């Protein structure tokens, strides 16, 4: 799950072996059956790169609904406990340590259940302590800084200690950053004495908007960016091409084991997740700047690091350059930040791990009583079972809506089209107004109409279809009971009605209708029914409500390849025409052309 957890585990094992102990490292994801660990890793990487908003929502849900944590703990432990306990028996272990959240909750539950009879330690590699980073069954929490150590103590009620990061001796400031080492490193990077090299990293997967960071730094002409793209060869090739096309001075590398040399030769580091590389930079004495952090743990880590004074967080490109000017110049600001980072390395976590297996240490840590173990197990199981229905419902409603807005399972812009896709939702009065139809046709937009209105406006719809205007399904429309009173149907009923309306609309205009534009939050029922009826859902990036203007709120910025929906349902024909006129002017100002939704794919 990225190199940070693995790096901490390898360094801990290396130190233990150097002190004469036996140490084995096992990947917790391998404990999951049916290759579920591999699926988890792939889906995690996909979310980080392509659906960051979905990942951020998944990360935050445990803060908002902490009572769900026992359920995930139970599930993780249920599927991994056998192999984890088998590893413990195979190596006759005296202490077990987790450097990954899901491994932590598994070990904690096993300790609480009495299945694991040796101390379980939790080494927290992040500055942000996620609810799944701690467990009341863990004997001792170790952390990279006193901030996360204090949070772990408050959340778990267990002893917690800030021992500092687990960073290799290759990053020792007395050797790696010595004058001769720095000179050799800068020569290898072809940096002149007056050049200010800025090392840009994005983890082992090259996650985040590295392109924008690279452009911001390189185009100033004041810095030479040295970009490490990790294992993302596509990113490396793209940045190399950009540097050559714009004749920018830059060094672009892929996966490398020369990080100590690169850090020794540079003057600052830009990162976006608060991971292991940032801790290595602090150890070697390289100022760390966080910029455009990735979703979830990236935002939390970088914010906590900046609050602790060991890094600086730039909010925009201008701040980034201002911060780089500050930390790449010798002065008190740079010195304070470097000293604060190096002050974290207060002790050797490996020695604390080794001492935790001694009998006197085990007795001092203490364990909960059997009665409490039984009560906690029963109560958490009950809560987990009650939460299961809530998770399922949240997944097919809120979860699906968030992933749909992130681009999963919905229509996407077609390759090569850099214009704005525009749809206009019309009322019955607007459909019958020749001036409105003329404006929509002249704009080149799609007419979006629901089944209720379409049934009363067949003639104008057929006239628009005959004129070549794209017409797409706007759903069922208003729902009423037998007395004609408005009602709110169940989600599955609404989804079925919206999907069927496309078939009816297609029959009315005598032309296939392939898109469904619900104009509301979608859910799993919508996904299922639209697929069954061979329609593709369309989710707008920008929604403009005709007839409603808020002078104090700036108009949304129109960008290429956006999907814009103008909603005229509660406006008069004149108000809708005014909104369409303003939209046309904004499109022209942005040098965009409106294209129909039918050109989505």
N, C-alpha and C positions, 0 to 999 in steps of 0.2 A: 504494500500500500504506500509506495514511495520509498525513498532511500533513507529517510530520517529514522524510522523505527528500526530498520535493519542495521544502520550504522551504529546506533547506540548499543544494540545487542552485541554486535561484533566487537566493539571497543571494550565493553564490559567483560566479555569472555576472554579477550586478549589480556586484559589486566589481571584477571583471576588466574589465568594460566601462568602469567609471569610471576605471580606470587606463590606458585606451587600447587594450586588447586586444579581440579578437573572441572571443565565447563563444556556444556553442550548447548548449541543454539538450534532451536527448531522453529519453523515458520508456523504460527498458529493457524493460518488458513489451511494448512495441510491436514489439520485435525478434523476438518469438515468433510462429511461424506459426499459421494456423488459429484465430486469436483465443484461443490458449492463455493469453496474458497476461491477457486479460479474465476467463477462467474461473478462473485462479489468484487474481485479485483478489477475485472474488465468493466463491469458496470460503474464502478467508482471512477475509473479513469475516463470513461465515456462521459459521465456526468460533469466531471471537472472541466473537460475540454469543450463539450458541446451543449450541455444543459446546466450551466452554473447556477441559474436561479432555482432549478429543481434540487440541486445538491444543497444549496443554502437553506432551502425550506426543510429538507430532511435533517440537516444539522441543527436548525433552530427548534424543531418541533419538540425535542427532548427538554429544552429549557421551558417551553410554554406548557408542556404536558409531562412533568417529571414523573407522574404516577404510571407512565407507560414504561419507564426504565425496568421495573421488575419483570415485565413480560419479555422484553428483548433479552434480559439476563437469563431468564429461564430457557428461552429458545436456544440461545447460543450455548449454554451449558449442556442442555439436553443432547445437542447434536455433536458436541466436541469432547464431552467428559471422558468417554472411554479411551480415546487415543491419548488425551493429555495424561490421564492416570497411568496409562501403559508406558508413556515416556518416562514418567517419574519412577516407576518400578524398574524399568530397563536400566536406567543409569544410577539406581540406588541414590537418588538425589537427597540432599539434606536441606536445600533451599531452592525455591523456584522464583523466578523474576519475570515480570511482564514489562515489555516496552511498547505495548499496543493496547488500546482501550478494550476491545472485545476479549482479549486474553485476560485482562484485569478482572472484568466482571465474571468470567468463567472461574478463575482461580478463587476469587472472593466467595462466590457461591459454593464452590467445593469445600472451602474452609468452613463456611457457615454450616454446611450439611454434615461436616465431620468426615467427608470422603477423602480430603487431602490432609494428611497428618504432619506435614512439614510446613515451616513458615513460608508464606507467600508475600513477596514484595512487589511493589508497583513503582516502576521508574517512569515518571511523567516527562516526556520529551518536549511537550508544548508549554507555552506561557498561558494559554487559555485552557482552563480545566473544565472540559465538557462533562455533563452529568454522567456519561458512560466511562469517564476516565478514573472514577473512584468507586470503591465498594466497601461496605462496613465489615466485610469478612477479611479484607487485606490486613496483614500484620503491620506493615510499615510502608509509608509512601515516601519516595525520594523524588526530588524535583530539581530542576535546573536553576531555580531562583526562589527567593523567599516568598514572592507573590503567589505563584502557583502552589507552593508548600502550604501557605496559610489557607488558601482556598480548599485544598485537599483535606486539611485538618477540619475545617468547618463543615464540609459536606459529608465526610465519612466518619468523623469522630475518632479516627485512628491516628496514631503518632505519625508525624510528617516532618521531614527534614530537608533543607536545601543544601545539597552537596555540590551543586554545580553541574554543568553539562559533561557528558562523556565524549570528549574530543581527543583524537589521536595526538601523540607527541610530535607528529609531523608538523603540527601547527604551533609548536612552541615558539614564542616570540623571540627568544634569545638566539635561536638558530635560523628559523625560516625567514625572519625579517631582519637579519643582520645586514649591514651595508653591502657586503660582498654578494650575499644571496640576492638582495634586491637589485643590484646592478646586473647580475647575470640574468635574472628574470626579465628585466626591462629590455636587455639586449635581445633576448629570445623573442620578445613581443614587438621588437623594432620601435620601441618608444624612445624618443629623444629626452635629454635631461629635463627640459622644460615642459614636456607633455604631461597631462594629467590623465592617467588611465582610469577608467571606470568599469569595474567588473559587473556584468549584468547576468543574473542567474534566474532560473525558473524551475528548479527542482530537476529530478532525474527524468521527468516526463515532458519538460518544456511547456508547462501549463501557464496560461495567462496571456495577456495581450503584450507579448514580448516585442512584437513589431513596433507598436506605438512607442514603447519605452526606448527602443533602439533609435527610432527616428528623432525623438525629442532630444536625446543626448547627442547623437551624431551631428544633427543639423546646426547645433550651436557653434561648432567649430572650435570650442574651447576644450573639448574633451575627446578622448579616443576611446570609444566603447569596445570592451572585450566581452563578447557574448558567449556564454556556455549554454548550448541548446539541449544538453542531456542526450537522451536516446531518440529525440525527434529529428530525424534526418531531413524531413520535409521542411521543418522550420529552419534548419541550418542552411539548406539550399536556398530558401526564400530570402533570408537575410543576406546571404552572400551575393545573390543576384541584385538585391536592392542597393547594397554598398557599391557594387561595380557600376550599376546603372546611374546612380547619382554621384559617383566619384567621391564617396565618403570614406574617410580614414576609419578603419575598423578591423578588429580581429574576431573572426567567427569560428568557433570550434564546436564539435559535437561532444560525445561522451569522452571524458578525459580523467586520468588519474594524476594529473599535474596541478590539482587545485592549490596546494601549498605554494607552488611557484607562481601561479597566476595571481594569487592574493599578495604575495611578496612584491610583485612588480606593479601592482595597481595602487591607487590612492583612495578609493572608496568602493563600496559594494552596493548594488541596487538589487533588492530581492522582493518577493511578493507573497511570502507565506510564513515567514518566521520559522523556517525549518533548520535542519542540521547545518546547512552551509552558512547561515547567518551566525550560528554559534561558533563555527570554525573561524569565521572572520573576526569575531570578537576576541577569540583566543589569540589570534596572531597579531591583533592590534589594528585591524582595518575597520574604519568607520562604516557602519551599516545604515543604509537608507531604505525604508520600505515605501513602495510606490505601487498604486493600482493593485491592491491585494486581491488574491483569488477569493472565491466565495467561501462561506463557512469558516473553517478553522483559520484560513489565511487572514481574514479580516479581524478575527478575535486575537490571534497571536500578535499581529503587527501593532494593533492598538495597545495591547498590554505591554509589549516591549517598549513602545514609545513612552508610555506612562511611567515605566520604570527607569527611563533615562538612558537606556543602553542602545537605543536606536532613534532615528528620526523618521516621522511619517509625513510624506508629502502628499497633499490633497489634490494637486493638479500639476500640469506641466511647468507652469511658472514657478510654483513652490519647489518643484523638483530641482530646477536649475539653481534657485536661490540656496537651497540646502546643500547642493553639491559644491557651490562656491564656498560655503562656510566650512564644510567638513574636509575639503581637500586642501585647505590652507592651514598652515601651522598657526595655532593660536589656542586660547583657553577653551573655546567651544569644542574643538576637535579633541583636545587633551581630556576634558571632562568626560566626553562620551566614551573614548577608548578606555579610560581608567575604570569607568562604571561597568563596561563589558568584561574587562579582565578580572574585576573584583568578584564576579560570580564563581570563579573557579576556586572555591574555598577548601574543598577536601576531595578525597578519592572515593567515589561511590562504590568501587569494587571492594574496598576494605569494610565498608558498612554491610555489604551483601555477605561477605565471608563471615563477619562476626555474628550475623543474624542466626546462623545455624548452631551456635553454641548453646548448651542447655540453659545457662543462666539468662541468656538473651531471650530464649523462647519463653521461659517462665515470666520474665519481666513484661513481655508483650501482652500476655493474658489472652484468654479466649472466652467467648460468651457461654453461658450455661446451656445445658441441653434443653431445658424448658424454653428458654428464649429462642434457641435454634428452631425448635418445633413450631413455636408461635409465629416467628418470622417467616418460616417456610410456608406455613398454611395461609397466612394473611397475604403474602405476596402472590401465592398461586391463585388465590381468590381474586385479587385485584387484577392479575394478568388475564384470567379468564373473562372477567367483566370488561376488560379493556379490548379484548380481541375483536368484539363486534364494532367497537368504536374505531379501531384501526382500519378494519375492512371498509366501513362506511366512509371514513375520511380518505381512504385510498381511492375509492371510485368516484368521489365527489371533489373535494378540495385538491387531492393529489393529482387527479387526472387533469383538472382545470389548470393547475400550475405547470404541469408538463406540456399541456397543449399550448399555453402561452409561450413556453420555451421552444416550441416547434415540433413536438412529438405528435405524430399521427394526424397532422393537419396539412393544408396546402402550403406550398413554398414557392417563392419567386423562381421563375424559369431562368436558366443560365443565359447570360448575355443580355438580359433586360435590366437596365439601370434606371428605369422610370418608376413612377408611383402607381400602384394598383388602386383604383378608386371604385367604390360601390356607393349607391345612393338608395336608401330605404324610403319608399314612397307610400303615402297614404292614398286612400281612394280619391280624395279631392285633388291631390297633386297629379295622380295618374290621368285624371280627366282634364287637366289644365294644359292646353296646347303649348303655352309658353314654357312651362316646366319641362314638358317632354322635349321641346326644342333645345333647351339649355343642357339637359342631360345628354341628349344625342350629340350636341356640339362639343361637350366636354370629353366625350369618348369614354364615359363611365358605364358601369354595369347598373342595371335597375334591379334592386332587391325588393321582393314583394312576398308577403306571407299569403297563405292559402285563403284566409278569410277575406282579404281585400281582393285577391285575384279572382275569386268567384263572383265578385260584384263589378269587376272591371275588365271583362274579357276583351271587349272591342279595343280599348286603347292599348292593352297589352299586345294584342295581335298586330296592331299598327306599328308598335315599337319593334316587334320581332321582324315584321316585314321590312322595316327600315334598316335592319342589321344590328339593332341594339342588343347587347348581351343581357339576358334576363336570368336571374338565379333565385333559388329558393330561400325565402326569409323565414321559414318555419310555419307552424300551424296558425299563429296569430293569437287573438284573445280567446280565452276559454270561459264558457258560461255553463250554468246548470240548466235544468229543465225549466226554471222560472226566468231564465235570461239574466241571472245575476252572475257577476264575475267570480270565478273560482280559481284556485291555484292547484293544478293537478300534481299528482305524485311525479317524481323525477322520471321514472320509467315510462309513465303515460305521456308526459310532455315530449320525451325523446322519441317515442314511437310516432306521435302525431306530427312532430317536426320532420321526421324522415319521410313519412308517407306523403306529406304535402308536396314534396318534390315530384313525386309520380303524378299527382293531380295537376300540378302546374305544367308539367311537360305535356300532358294531354290537352290542356287549355290552349297553350300557345303553339301546339303541334311542332315542338322542337325539343330535343333532349336537354334536360337540366342536370348538370353534373355536380354543382356546388351547393352546399348548405351554409348559409350565413346566419347563425342563430342570434348574434348580437347580444349574448348573455354569457354567463358562466356555463361552461360545458362540464359534463361528467362522463363516467364510464358507460352509462346507458346511451349517451349521444354517440360515443365512439362506436359502440356495437351496432346500433340501429342504422347509423349513416353508412357503415360498411356493408351491412346487409342489403340496403337499398342502393348500393353502388354510388353513393355520394361522398364527396370529400368536404370535411369541415373547413371553414375559413374563419380565422381569428384575426381581428383587426389590430394593428399596431397603434393606430390613431383613430379615435372616434370623435366626430364633430356633431354636436346636437344643434340642429338648425333652430333659430329663434332664441337661443340662449347665449348671451355674451357676458363675460365677466371681465370688465376693464382692468381690474387689479391683477388678473391672472394672465401671464404671457401665453400667447398662442403656441401650441406644440410645434416643434421644429420638424419640417418635412424633409425626409432623407430619401435617397434612392432606394428602391426595392421595398419600401414600406407599403403596408396595406392600410388604406384610409377608408373609413366608412362614415358617410354623412347620413345622419338619422333625421328624417323629416316628418316622422310620425306625429309629433305634437306641434308642428309648425303650420302656418298658413302657406299657400303657394308663393306669396310674395316674400315671406321670410326665408323660405327655402331657396328662392332665386338669389336673394342677397347673400346667403351662405355660400352658394355655388360660385357666385361672382368673386367673393373674397378668396375662396379656395383656388380659383383659376389664377388670381393675381399672385398668391403665395407660391403656386407651382411655377409660374413664370419667373418669379424672383429667385427661386431655387434651381432654375434651369432644368425643370422636370416636366414631363408630359404625362397626362393621365392615360392609363391603359386599362382595359376591362379586366375583371377578375377571372374571366375565362382563360386568361393567359398564364394563370398560376398552374402549377403542376402538382 
